[in-house]
Amino acid sequence: MQDAIAEGHSRFLFEMATGTGKTLTAAAVIKLFLRTGNARRVLFLVDRLELEDQANKAFVAQIKNDYTSVIYKERRDEWRKAEIVVTTVL
């Protein structure tokens, strides 16, 4: 990922097996990107409604002291104030 950033890439896809920590890995990378100014806001897409709440809870647990994470459908009027917006592709 560091090489991709150095080459100017700005979009990334984590592909890992179920239960191996994709969301926690993403939370760490997102926190780093926000802290260094490489991102101002992150859109985190999930493919099922159940994963929306699960991902948001993981983000809140990892970054609550530094950044705000919201589920778009629950706070449509406030998403622009959050650094991380979680939603489904549906």
URSULVEN-V297245 format. One record per pair of residues at least 24 apart in sequence whose ideal C-beta (glycine too) atoms are under 6 Angstrom apart, sorted by the first residue. I is the first residue (numbers start at 0). J is the second residue. If there is no record, write none. Layout:
I;J
I;J
//
This chain:
22;54
22;57
26;58
26;61
30;62
33;66
33;82
40;82
41;83
42;84
43;85
44;88
45;87
46;88
48;87
51;85
51;87
54;85
55;85
58;83
//
